[in-house]
Amino acid sequence: MAISAQDKMLYVANKLGLTSLKDMQGSTRVVYDQSTTAALDHVLFAGSGQRNFPLTNLGANGNQFQVDEALLVEQIGFFIPDADDGENYGGLGVLSVKFDLVIGNKTVIKDCVVEVGGQQAFYSDGTVGSAIITLEGVGILIPPQVEFYVRASVFNSTTRVASSSRVGCYLFGTAALLNFNTTI
Amino acid sequence: MANQVSKLNYVDAKLGAPTSGQQTTRYIYDSVLPGAGGTNITFFQNFAGKSQFQTNLTTNKLDSMESMVIKSIYIALAPGTAGTLDLSGHMNLNIYVGNQCVLKDFDPSFNATNRGVSFDRLHSGYNNAVRLEVRLLTDIVIPPQVNFKATLELAENTAVGDTSLTLGLKGYGKIFSAGMSF
């Protein structure tokens, strides 16, 4: 029988000694960050505590979740911000993104690529190519109070030449939110 | 793995709420006119003067024998006269049940329009700049008689006064069933 997202969260939390995570509020969560200055290479989520909405939705805690909050990353998407203000964005167009996902001191996704239109076997968004990758297996857990970031490099999907561009990234999946079960 | 039915039964039982009742699919919605320049909208807070198509509730809690699971979120936008706002820009949606934040800083805009960044693996391709739906991965319960509300922060403002936003919550639910009592 396949392991569920909740099962994996509890398994990892138990391994890390996070015994109270099982009592927290289950939720669905997406966190995003964007680099609105065109460049070949980007580091996303790092330093996001210094940026306000709509540049990121991480708030003052930045690139680490607070106590008893966690995110099981099940899908990663990339987008291209329209302007420096970060209000609007589009898909990848002709670009693809090579990226690493780093949690703590550990690279948990290495030299992976979100190819534009690369997930068409199980994904349809009208006539537009996908700009996401659904993680195989159950997903990867970002535990509470551990820094995470994404290194991303943008290139043309057909010519395989580096391209200077703005870029944004979201991490989507099953989450736990802090829930005080006792009176405080 | 728990499904919507067992999750609702589990939470209702934990709270001492009745687990009997007519099983159903429940959809609740609220429309708000935030006014010109509005960027922060609160849903399920004010119900006075709204038509049956703007909201199907009269208070921000379910009846004593009613409960539901939030599984899908629907947002619709009427940009108003000469308004330019749409749902394709970043937004922060928070849903509160009781004092508990059950959906935190969620950005539904990734499911708006066809950009290839939607959450759903088999995206319908119909979500557009004025209507979108997000299917949640988890089952979130609204128990009986517990206040709930939702807040939506927009990256762009509403620009014109007659902009209307609607938030709908859909999922498995229970409604009052008289049974054999009367």
Interface residues (C-beta under 8 A of the other chain):
Chain A: S4 A5 Q6 D7 Q25 G26 S27 T28 R29 V30 V31 Y32 F53 P54 N57 L58 G59 E74 Q75 G77 F78 F79 D85 G86 E87 N88 Y89 G90 G91 L92 V116 G117 F122 Y123 S124 D125 G126 T127 V128 G129 S130 A131 I132 T134 Y170 F172 G173 T174 A175 L177 N179
Chain B: M1 A2 S88 G89 H90 M91 N92 Q100 C101 V102 L103 K104 D105 F106 D107 F110 N114 R115 G116 V117 S118 F119 R121 L122 H123 G125 L136 L137 T138 D139 I140 E153 A155 E156
